[in-house]
Amino acid sequence: MDVPSHSPLFWTLAILGVLLTGISKSGFAGGAGVVAVPLLALVIPVEAAVALMLPILLVMDLRTIAYYWQHRDPAELRRLLPAAMVGIALGGWLLSWVSPLVLTLSLGLLSLLFAFWQKLAPLAARLPGSAWLWGATSGATSTLIHAGGPPLNMYLIGRGLPKLSWLATAGVVFGVMNLAKLVPYTLADMWSRELLLTALVLSPVAYLGVFLGYRLQHYLDERVFLLACRLLLALSGMALLVKAGF
């Protein structure tokens, strides 16, 4: 799969999406990290956007886990990680037969849903078996379109974790999930030399985003940041629905 490496629009959207994702991962537990793929999918196929982001996400995960490792919650990890692995297996199976059009349409709809996920979180976190439900949903949506943040945070909101514990636990879950996703992506033959080189070029932006999120988490107005990201996500979702013919 190729990327339009000579397109200023591509690089503008890629840098914006990667930077916001990095800030979100280390400063806001990935609550707005879903924005990169919808932005990239405006100019490249969804499957190319998904493949491009995985190596970049792994770079972010390494730094985020290094920052917060000592604050992780082992009990929550024991509950969430098995469910996430089930979701990744389901997502990997779906990758083998979902068409690009269906993937684009699904991404558009999920982008609109996740733009307003905080309104749903207080109710969703109280559902029975919520760790398995939201852990598996996070694994599946993360595998398909790197949109594991909102479902995971729907669960974590209801747990009442301290901020640092929330950031650390979410960081470890994302790190393990993204590492596991290398298997279905390889089986689906999603890699290309150009994608990997582009991911390498964007890696410093990923590192910068994580650094900024970690350093600025005490100073950024979380509500304003997440509102801006949700607005961007909603606009991207609507554009993707138009792109899919709806």
C-alpha positions in Angstrom: 0.0 0.0 0.0 1.4 3.4 -1.0 1.2 6.8 0.6 1.1 10.2 -1.1 4.5 11.1 0.2 4.7 14.2 -2.0 1.4 15.6 -0.8 1.5 18.6 1.7 -2.0 17.7 2.8 -1.0 14.2 3.7 1.9 15.4 5.8 -0.2 18.1 7.5 -2.9 15.6 8.5 -0.3 13.0 9.5 1.7 15.3 11.7 -1.4 16.8 13.3 -2.9 13.3 14.0 0.3 11.8 15.3 1.0 14.8 17.6 -2.5 14.8 19.1 -2.4 11.1 19.6 0.9 11.3 21.4 -0.3 14.1 23.7 -3.5 12.1 24.3 -1.7 8.9 25.2 0.6 10.3 27.8 -1.6 13.1 29.1 -5.2 11.9 28.8 -5.1 8.1 28.7 -5.7 7.9 25.0 -9.1 9.6 25.2 -8.5 11.4 21.9 -6.0 9.1 20.4 -8.5 7.8 17.9 -8.2 10.9 15.8 -5.2 10.0 13.7 -6.7 7.2 11.6 -9.8 9.2 10.6 -7.6 12.2 9.6 -5.3 10.0 7.5 -8.2 8.1 6.0 -9.3 11.3 4.3 -6.3 11.1 2.0 -5.3 7.4 2.0 -7.2 4.1 2.2 -8.3 3.2 5.8 -6.2 0.0 5.8 -3.1 2.0 4.8 -3.8 4.5 7.6 -4.2 1.7 10.1 -1.0 -0.1 9.1 1.0 3.2 9.1 -0.1 4.1 12.6 0.8 0.8 14.3 4.6 1.2 14.4 4.1 4.9 15.5 1.8 3.8 18.3 4.4 1.3 19.5 6.9 4.1 19.8 4.4 6.1 21.8 3.6 3.1 24.0 7.3 2.5 25.0 7.6 6.1 26.2 4.3 6.3 27.9 4.9 3.0 29.8 8.4 4.2 30.8 6.9 7.4 32.2 4.1 5.8 34.3 5.1 2.1 34.8 5.3 2.4 38.6 1.7 3.6 38.9 0.1 0.7 37.0 -2.8 -1.3 38.6 -2.0 -5.0 38.4 -5.5 -6.1 39.4 -7.1 -4.1 36.5 -4.5 -5.4 34.1 -5.4 -9.0 35.0 -9.1 -8.2 34.3 -8.6 -6.3 31.1 -5.7 -8.0 29.2 -7.4 -11.4 28.6 -10.5 -9.7 27.3 -8.4 -7.4 25.1 -6.7 -10.5 23.6 -10.1 -12.0 22.7 -11.0 -8.7 21.0 -7.8 -8.7 19.0 -8.5 -12.2 17.8 -12.0 -11.1 16.7 -10.6 -8.0 15.0 -8.0 -10.0 13.2 -10.6 -12.3 11.9 -12.7 -9.4 10.7 -9.7 -7.9 8.9 -9.6 -10.9 6.5 -13.0 -10.2 5.0 -14.2 -6.6 5.7 -14.2 -4.6 2.5 -12.5 -1.2 2.2 -15.9 0.5 1.8 -17.3 -1.2 4.9 -14.2 -0.3 6.8 -14.5 3.4 5.7 -18.2 3.5 6.6 -17.5 1.8 10.0 -14.7 4.2 10.8 -17.0 7.2 10.0 -19.8 5.9 12.2 -17.4 5.0 15.1 -15.7 8.4 14.8 -19.1 10.1 15.3 -19.9 7.8 18.2 -16.6 8.2 19.9 -16.7 11.9 19.5 -19.4 11.8 22.1 -18.2 8.8 24.1 -17.9 10.7 27.4 -21.6 11.2 27.5 -22.1 7.4 27.3 -19.3 6.5 29.8 -21.1 6.8 33.1 -23.9 4.4 32.0 -21.6 2.1 30.1 -19.2 1.6 33.0 -22.0 0.1 35.2 -22.9 -2.7 32.8 -22.5 -6.3 34.1 -19.2 -7.9 33.1 -17.9 -4.5 32.0 -14.2 -5.5 32.1 -14.8 -8.2 29.6 -17.2 -6.2 27.5 -15.1 -3.1 27.2 -11.8 -4.9 27.2 -12.8 -7.1 24.3 -14.5 -4.1 22.5 -11.3 -2.1 22.9 -9.2 -5.0 21.5 -11.5 -5.4 18.5 -11.8 -1.7 17.6 -8.1 -1.2 18.2 -7.2 -3.9 15.8 -9.6 -2.7 13.1 -9.0 1.1 13.3 -6.8 1.8 16.4 -9.9 3.1 18.2 -9.4 1.2 21.5 -9.2 4.3 23.7 -12.9 5.2 24.1 -14.1 1.7 24.9 -11.3 1.2 27.4 -11.9 4.6 29.1 -15.6 3.8 29.3 -14.6 1.0 31.7 -11.8 3.0 33.5 -14.1 5.9 34.3 -16.3 3.7 36.4 -13.3 2.4 38.3 -12.5 5.7 39.9 -8.7 5.3 39.5 -6.3 8.1 40.4 -5.0 10.0 37.3 -1.5 8.5 37.3 -2.9 5.0 37.9 -5.4 5.5 35.0 -2.6 6.7 32.7 -0.3 3.9 33.6 -2.9 1.1 33.4 -4.2 2.4 30.0 -0.6 2.7 28.8 0.2 -0.9 29.5 -3.0 -2.2 28.0 -2.4 -0.2 24.8 1.2 -1.4 24.7 0.3 -5.0 25.0 -2.5 -4.7 22.5 -0.5 -2.9 19.9 2.3 -5.5 20.2 -0.2 -8.3 19.8 -1.7 -6.6 16.7 1.6 -7.2 14.8 0.4 -10.8 14.3 -3.0 -10.2 12.5 -1.5 -7.3 10.6 1.3 -9.5 9.3 -1.1 -12.3 8.5 -3.3 -9.8 6.5 -0.2 -8.7 4.6 -0.7 -5.0 5.5 2.9 -3.9 5.4 4.9 -2.2 2.7 8.3 -0.7 2.6 6.9 2.8 1.9 4.5 2.6 4.9 7.3 1.5 7.3 9.6 4.3 6.0 6.8 6.9 6.5 6.2 5.6 10.0 9.9 6.0 10.7 9.9 9.6 9.5 6.9 10.3 11.7 8.4 8.7 14.8 10.0 11.9 16.1 6.6 13.5 16.0 5.2 10.6 18.0 8.0 11.0 20.6 7.4 14.8 20.8 3.6 14.3 21.3 4.2 11.9 24.2 6.7 14.2 25.7 4.4 17.2 25.5 1.5 15.2 26.9 3.6 14.1 29.9 5.0 17.6 30.6 1.9 19.6 30.0 -0.8 17.3 31.6 -0.8 19.6 34.7 -1.1 22.8 32.7 -3.4 21.9 29.8 -7.1 22.4 30.3 -8.2 18.8 29.7 -11.8 19.7 28.9 -10.7 22.2 26.2 -8.2 19.7 24.7 -10.6 16.8 24.6 -13.4 19.0 23.2 -11.2 20.2 20.4 -10.2 16.6 19.6 -13.8 15.4 19.7 -14.8 18.2 17.3 -12.0 17.2 14.9 -13.1 13.6 15.2 -16.8 14.4 14.5 -15.8 16.4 11.4 -13.6 13.6 10.2 -16.4 11.1 10.8 -18.8 13.1 8.7 -16.2 13.5 5.9 -15.6 9.8 5.9 -19.3 9.1 5.6 -19.4 11.4 2.5 -16.3 9.6 1.2 -18.2 6.2 1.6 -21.1 7.6 -0.4 -23.6 8.4 2.4 
